[in-house]
Amino acid sequence: MEVTVVGLGYIGLPTAAMLANAGHRVFGYDVSPGLRAQLRAGATHIAEAEVQEIVGQALASGNLTIVDDLAAAQAYIICVPTPNAPDGRPDLSYVQAASKAIAPALRGGELVIVESTVPPGTLDRVVVPAMRAAGVDPDSIFLAHCPERVIPGAIVRELRENDRIIGGRRPEDAHRAKTLYASFVRGEMHETDSTTAELVKVVENTFRDVNIALANELAVLCEDLEVDAWEVIRLANKHPRVNILNPGPGVGGHCIPIDPQFLADAHPFSTELIQTARRVNARMPNHIVRRVRDHVPSGEHRKIALLGASYKADVDDSRESPSEKLVALFEEHDYTTAVYDPIARGFSHGLVPSLEAAVDGADAVVLVVDHRIFKSIDPSAIGPRMRNRLLVDARNFFDAAVWSAAGFTVEALGDGRARNKPMFVANSHL
Ligand code: SAJ
């Protein structure tokens, strides 16, 4: 098939490559001329080695071409972002624009798939009207929503292996979309209607947000109860029907903190639990700052070294990362911050070039992201460079005994065991 992929980000580019490597003739289009030029020059903006490999292979075979204008094809896959607008409402303008842009090329019989995560009802209420407004009869084409489900860090494996939910505007639309995915998906493909598929995607991410909120609430509760939340969760998960996720400094990324809002925004009175979970997770950076303030007085420009700027371990993406909020909060309380992350890109507050630059003269180290590379940090090497030796470990990542032996006061998020006495008395509360 000839397939045009609209939007060459974290999902569009690997999907285009998978299709090309499965033998389709794929045209990759992105509105960013810079990205198009970069890809043509052979540089892939996604750091995962497997993604770079399949993209390289697709370009080299000639089956994937990066195009400057939307190319006419038999199938179109829309993989554009759907962020929250500044007012917190879903911004569907990219989906709308992509639908409009495709419309003039449609002659009848083409397949149009939306992969972008969208609020339930978007295909019917946004895409179909955009097509109609552009003079396309939606009954003359095949229209489906097939949400992406891959986890950053294992994109290629999950593209191939995950089950797919395929929601058609009509049953025949889903059926037609399934034949395209069958060329590279090894998981099962489940056909349903488009609104159900849209909701399933948002619910998957909402489930994770709510589960993490429970873990975060437990972390704060266990600090009050003076027990260790990590031990509580580990033992509770020994139950065959319990699987609580891990507490952390906040839920970041471009999916999990955003998608539940799609439901809350449209249905404010029937999403109480979802909204509460969002608030619990959004407050975690404040809690981390409070743990630091228990030991290091605010208002004196004391220096806090943050380890990690990306939204989670071993990825370079900094969108909605907990460190973005942590820096702002620390600065609000007149601390100075230095953020070190050898992997992250696009961090808005800037990064220091080395671990030494982060810890020199610092009053605390805060472990925000559990990058594997941080495991080798030696507390006895950084301790002497610091003014006060405090570690606040927001992921329970480091070996507390090793850091204590190096003279650090160690505070792990959720570990309420009365092990550490505050070095300073906090002078106010957040
Ligand atoms: N996090 C915790 N505790 C945990 C797990 C995660 O605090 O136990 C935090 C992470 O540190 C990170 C955030 O949550 O800040 C999100 O990370 P994640 O690994 O849970 O999810 P994403 O955003 O990388 O990818 C999710 C996935 N959704 C589900 O697992 C249901 C992925 O499959 C989706 O394709 C992706 O969202 C998406 O694009 O929607």
Residues whose N, C-alpha, C, O or C-beta is under 5 A from the ligand:
A	BS01	SAJ	E148 R149 V150 I151 P152 E204 N205 R208 I212 L245 N246 P247 G248 G250 V251 G252 G253 C255 I256 Y311 K312
